[in-house]
Amino acid sequence: MIHVNTRHTNRCTVVGNHLAQHREMSLVAIGLAVHIQSLPAGAKIGIKFLADRFPESGTRIAAALRELESHAYLARTRERTTGGRVVTRTDSYHQPGAGTARPVPKPEPRAERQPQPQLIRGAGAAVVPGAVVVPGIPLVPVAPRGPVVPAQAPAPERRTASPAPPPLPAPQTHDLARHRSAVDLLAGLRAHDPRLLLSEYDIRRLAPGVACRLERGIDPEAGRRTLIADLPEPVRSPASLLGHRLTRLLPPPLPAAPVREVVERPHPFQECDRCERVFRGPEPGHCRDCRECGESSSTEHLECSA
């Protein structure tokens, strides 16, 4: 490598080899240290400002600043100004371990004069706005406050009402015998599973749903198996569970039987008992000619047959 140097007479920064050739810091940290040392006093070197200035991300710049702090090239402290704001003061060290000569910051002008707190002496004094009376303490300074705005109570959370369950199915025609069968089926469920103990009110309410199933051709035993199969654990409300099954598991009605067309077929062939002629008739007997001849002689019968 050959150096081609030109002497700088203005706008230059002197950087020591201990920084330029540092073996433990990254190139981002070394370059950031050179940039900070080239800035005038009072310049902004926040992470957001540096991220807008350079292509490196804010994460890499924050890591580089921590490297400079760990190697004593940088020191950051948080201070409160006279105006009450909290700012970050940064000291950049040209030589690690050297003393610092931080310029004294100028006080910021106050926007307006704050009113003095009011004092109350003794517990019997009149209470004025901004003052506090504490027994046993003669003077209590309290800064005046603005108008107290009552805190609004949070709006109650609106709960969406659960949809009402669909009505139980009912039979299309009233049949007393079918209704009694439905009542007996519901009352006898507890014999198969003690958890399905129903009250009289629940039986009267659920009976139309069972009667509707019976009306649609469901066998009572098959309907009972459907109601008691695969019960959940535990059964909290047997009436609600049975009402849900009677509604959701209701089969459709049987389709109407197709109307069969009556086809009129001709009478079968019969053989006449007299002339042995073949004719169509509902039953064996005489043909039409023989029936017209009646009780004729055999000669007349032969002529009729001819």
C-alpha positions as CSV (number, residue, x, y, z in Angstrom):
1,M,0.0,0.0,0.0
2,I,1.3,3.5,-0.9
3,H,-0.1,6.6,0.8
4,V,-0.9,9.6,-1.4
5,N,-1.3,12.3,1.2
6,T,-2.3,16.0,0.9
7,R,-1.9,18.4,3.7
8,H,-5.2,19.7,5.1
9,T,-5.2,23.3,6.1
10,N,-8.9,23.7,7.1
11,R,-11.9,21.5,7.9
12,C,-9.9,18.6,9.2
13,T,-10.0,16.4,12.4
14,V,-7.0,14.8,14.0
15,V,-7.7,11.1,15.0
16,G,-5.3,9.0,16.9
17,N,-4.2,5.5,15.7
18,H,-5.5,4.1,18.9
19,L,-9.0,4.7,17.5
20,A,-8.4,4.2,13.8
21,Q,-6.6,0.9,14.4
22,H,-8.6,-0.3,17.4
23,R,-8.6,-4.2,17.5
24,E,-11.7,-4.7,19.6
25,M,-14.3,-2.3,18.2
26,S,-16.2,-2.8,15.0
27,L,-15.8,-0.6,11.9
28,V,-19.2,0.9,12.5
29,A,-18.1,2.1,16.0
30,I,-14.8,3.4,14.7
31,G,-16.4,5.3,11.9
32,L,-19.1,6.7,14.2
33,A,-16.4,7.9,16.7
34,V,-14.6,9.7,13.9
35,H,-17.9,11.3,12.8
36,I,-18.7,12.4,16.3
37,Q,-15.3,13.9,16.9
38,S,-15.6,15.9,13.7
39,L,-18.9,17.5,14.8
40,P,-18.9,20.9,16.6
41,A,-19.9,21.2,20.2
42,G,-23.7,21.2,20.7
43,A,-24.4,19.1,17.6
44,K,-27.2,16.4,17.8
45,I,-26.0,12.8,17.9
46,G,-29.1,11.0,18.9
47,I,-29.8,7.5,17.5
48,K,-32.8,8.7,15.4
49,F,-30.8,11.6,14.0
50,L,-27.8,9.4,13.1
51,A,-30.1,6.8,11.6
52,D,-31.5,9.4,9.3
53,R,-28.0,10.6,8.4
54,F,-26.4,7.3,7.6
55,P,-27.6,4.1,5.9
56,E,-27.1,2.0,9.0
57,S,-30.2,1.1,11.0
58,G,-30.9,2.4,14.5
59,T,-30.1,-0.9,16.0
60,R,-26.5,-1.0,14.6
61,I,-26.0,2.7,15.6
62,A,-27.2,2.0,19.1
63,A,-24.8,-1.0,19.4
64,A,-21.9,1.1,18.1
65,L,-22.6,3.8,20.7
66,R,-22.5,1.2,23.4
67,E,-19.1,0.0,22.1
68,L,-17.7,3.5,22.3
69,E,-19.0,3.8,25.9
70,S,-17.5,0.5,26.9
71,H,-14.1,1.6,25.5
72,A,-14.3,5.1,27.2
73,Y,-14.6,7.0,23.9
74,L,-18.1,8.2,24.8
75,A,-20.0,9.0,28.0
76,R,-23.8,9.7,28.1
77,T,-25.7,11.1,31.0
78,R,-29.3,12.2,31.5
79,E,-29.8,15.6,33.0
80,R,-32.8,17.8,33.8
81,T,-32.7,21.4,32.5
82,T,-34.0,24.4,34.4
83,G,-37.1,24.3,32.3
84,G,-37.9,20.7,33.6
85,R,-37.0,18.8,30.4
86,V,-34.8,15.7,30.6
87,V,-32.0,15.7,28.0
88,T,-29.1,13.4,27.2
89,R,-25.6,15.0,27.5
90,T,-22.9,13.3,25.5
91,D,-19.1,13.7,26.1
92,S,-16.8,12.6,23.2
93,Y,-13.3,11.8,24.3
94,H,-10.5,12.4,21.8
95,Q,-8.2,10.3,24.0
96,P,-9.8,7.6,26.3
97,G,-9.2,8.3,30.0
98,A,-8.6,12.1,29.5
99,G,-10.5,14.6,31.5
100,T,-13.5,16.4,30.1
101,A,-14.3,20.1,29.9
102,R,-18.0,20.2,29.5
103,P,-19.4,23.7,28.7
104,V,-21.9,24.9,31.2
105,P,-25.3,24.8,29.4
106,K,-27.2,28.1,29.3
107,P,-30.4,28.2,31.3
108,E,-33.5,28.1,29.1
109,P,-35.9,31.0,29.5
110,R,-39.0,30.3,31.4
111,A,-42.3,30.5,29.6
112,E,-44.2,32.0,32.4
113,R,-43.8,32.5,36.1
114,Q,-45.4,29.7,38.2
115,P,-47.7,30.9,41.0
116,Q,-46.4,30.5,44.5
117,P,-48.0,27.7,46.7
118,Q,-50.4,28.8,49.4
119,L,-49.7,27.9,53.0
120,I,-52.1,27.2,55.8
121,R,-51.0,27.4,59.5
122,G,-52.9,25.4,62.0
123,A,-55.8,23.0,61.6
124,G,-58.5,25.7,62.2
125,A,-57.6,27.9,59.3
126,A,-60.0,28.3,56.4
127,V,-59.5,25.9,53.6
128,V,-58.6,27.7,50.3
129,P,-58.1,26.2,46.9
130,G,-54.7,24.6,46.5
131,A,-54.1,24.3,50.3
132,V,-53.8,21.2,52.5
133,V,-54.4,21.0,56.3
134,V,-52.4,18.3,58.0
135,P,-52.8,18.0,61.8
136,G,-49.4,18.4,63.6
137,I,-47.6,20.0,60.6
138,P,-47.7,23.8,60.7
139,L,-46.9,24.6,57.1
140,V,-47.8,22.6,54.1
141,P,-47.0,24.1,50.7
142,V,-49.3,23.0,47.9
143,A,-49.1,24.1,44.3
144,P,-52.4,25.4,43.0
145,R,-54.1,23.0,40.6
146,G,-56.5,23.6,37.8
147,P,-60.1,22.7,37.9
148,V,-60.6,19.1,38.9
149,V,-62.3,17.1,36.2
150,P,-64.3,14.2,37.6
151,A,-63.1,11.0,36.2
152,Q,-65.6,9.3,34.0
153,A,-66.5,5.8,34.9
154,P,-65.7,3.3,32.2
155,A,-68.7,2.4,30.1
156,P,-70.1,-1.0,31.1
157,E,-69.2,-3.7,28.7
158,R,-72.1,-4.6,26.6
159,R,-72.6,-8.3,26.4
160,T,-74.3,-9.6,23.3
161,A,-77.4,-11.6,24.2
162,S,-77.2,-15.2,23.2
163,P,-79.7,-16.2,20.6
164,A,-82.9,-17.8,21.8
165,P,-83.1,-21.5,21.3
166,P,-85.4,-22.6,18.4
167,P,-88.9,-23.7,19.4
168,L,-89.6,-27.4,20.0
169,P,-91.2,-29.2,17.1
170,A,-94.9,-30.1,17.4
171,P,-97.0,-32.7,15.6
172,Q,-99.3,-31.6,12.8
173,T,-102.2,-33.6,14.1
174,H,-103.2,-34.2,17.7
175,D,-103.3,-37.9,18.7
176,L,-104.0,-38.7,22.3
177,A,-102.5,-42.2,22.1
178,R,-99.3,-40.8,20.5
179,H,-99.1,-38.1,23.1
180,R,-99.3,-40.7,25.9
181,S,-96.6,-42.7,24.3
182,A,-94.3,-39.6,24.2
183,V,-95.0,-38.9,27.9
184,D,-94.2,-42.5,28.8
185,L,-91.0,-42.4,26.8
186,L,-89.7,-39.3,28.6
187,A,-90.8,-40.5,32.0
188,G,-89.0,-43.8,31.5
189,L,-85.6,-42.3,30.5
190,R,-84.4,-42.3,34.1
191,A,-84.7,-46.1,34.1
192,H,-82.0,-46.2,31.5
193,D,-79.9,-43.4,32.8
194,P,-80.5,-41.8,36.3
195,R,-79.1,-38.5,35.1
196,L,-82.1,-38.0,32.8
197,L,-84.6,-37.4,35.7
198,L,-87.2,-35.0,34.4
199,S,-89.9,-33.1,36.3
200,E,-93.5,-33.1,35.3
201,Y,-93.2,-29.6,33.9
202,D,-90.3,-30.6,31.6
203,I,-92.1,-33.8,30.5
204,R,-95.2,-31.7,29.5
205,R,-92.9,-29.3,27.6
206,L,-90.9,-31.9,25.8
207,A,-93.8,-34.3,25.0
208,P,-94.8,-32.5,21.7
209,G,-91.3,-32.9,20.4
210,V,-91.3,-36.6,21.0
211,A,-94.8,-36.9,19.6
212,C,-93.6,-35.2,16.4
213,R,-90.9,-37.8,16.0
214,L,-93.4,-40.6,16.5
215,E,-95.7,-38.9,13.9
216,R,-92.9,-39.1,11.4
217,G,-92.6,-42.8,11.7
218,I,-89.8,-43.1,14.3
219,D,-90.0,-46.2,16.4
220,P,-90.2,-45.4,20.2
221,E,-87.2,-47.6,20.9
222,A,-85.1,-46.0,18.2
223,G,-86.1,-42.5,19.5
224,R,-85.1,-43.5,23.0
225,R,-81.7,-44.6,21.9
226,T,-81.2,-41.3,20.1
227,L,-82.0,-39.3,23.2
228,I,-79.7,-41.2,25.6
229,A,-76.8,-42.0,23.3
230,D,-73.3,-40.3,24.0
231,L,-74.4,-38.1,26.9
232,P,-71.8,-35.5,28.0
233,E,-70.2,-35.6,31.4
234,P,-71.6,-34.0,33.5
235,V,-75.2,-33.6,32.5
236,R,-76.0,-30.2,34.0
237,S,-79.5,-29.7,32.5
238,P,-81.2,-32.8,31.2
239,A,-84.2,-30.9,30.0
240,S,-82.1,-28.5,27.9
241,L,-80.1,-31.3,26.5
242,L,-83.1,-33.4,25.5
243,G,-84.8,-30.2,24.0
244,H,-81.6,-29.6,21.9
245,R,-81.6,-33.2,20.6
246,L,-85.3,-33.2,19.9
247,T,-84.8,-30.0,17.8
248,R,-81.5,-30.7,16.1
249,L,-81.9,-34.4,15.4
250,L,-85.5,-34.3,14.1
251,P,-85.7,-36.4,10.9
252,P,-87.7,-35.2,7.9
253,P,-91.2,-36.5,7.3
254,L,-91.5,-39.6,5.1
255,P,-92.2,-38.7,1.5
256,A,-95.6,-39.5,0.2
257,A,-96.0,-42.8,-1.5
258,P,-96.2,-42.5,-5.3
259,V,-99.7,-43.0,-6.8
260,R,-99.7,-46.1,-8.9
261,E,-101.7,-46.0,-12.1
262,V,-104.2,-48.8,-12.4
263,V,-103.8,-50.5,-15.7
264,E,-106.9,-52.4,-16.8
265,R,-105.7,-55.7,-18.3
266,P,-107.9,-57.8,-20.6
267,H,-109.5,-61.0,-19.3
268,P,-107.5,-64.2,-19.8
269,F,-108.3,-66.6,-22.5
270,Q,-110.9,-69.3,-21.7
271,E,-112.1,-72.4,-23.6
272,C,-115.8,-72.8,-24.1
273,D,-117.2,-75.9,-22.4
274,R,-119.6,-76.6,-25.4
275,C,-117.9,-75.6,-28.6
276,E,-114.4,-75.5,-27.3
277,R,-114.0,-72.1,-28.8
278,V,-111.4,-69.8,-27.2
279,F,-112.7,-66.6,-25.8
280,R,-111.7,-63.9,-23.2
281,G,-113.6,-64.0,-19.9
282,P,-113.1,-63.6,-16.2
283,E,-113.8,-67.3,-15.5
284,P,-114.3,-70.5,-17.5
285,G,-117.8,-71.1,-19.0
286,H,-119.5,-70.6,-22.3
287,C,-118.7,-68.3,-25.1
288,R,-121.0,-65.5,-26.1
289,D,-122.7,-67.5,-29.0
290,C,-123.3,-70.5,-26.7
291,R,-124.8,-68.3,-24.1
292,E,-127.2,-66.8,-26.7
293,C,-128.2,-70.2,-28.0
294,G,-129.1,-71.3,-24.5
295,E,-130.3,-74.9,-24.1
296,S,-130.3,-75.8,-27.8
297,S,-130.1,-79.2,-29.3
298,S,-126.9,-80.7,-30.4
299,T,-127.7,-80.1,-34.1
300,E,-128.4,-76.4,-33.5
301,H,-125.4,-76.3,-31.4
302,L,-123.3,-77.7,-34.2
303,E,-124.8,-75.1,-36.6
304,C,-124.0,-72.4,-34.1
305,S,-120.5,-73.7,-33.8
306,A,-120.1,-73.8,-37.6
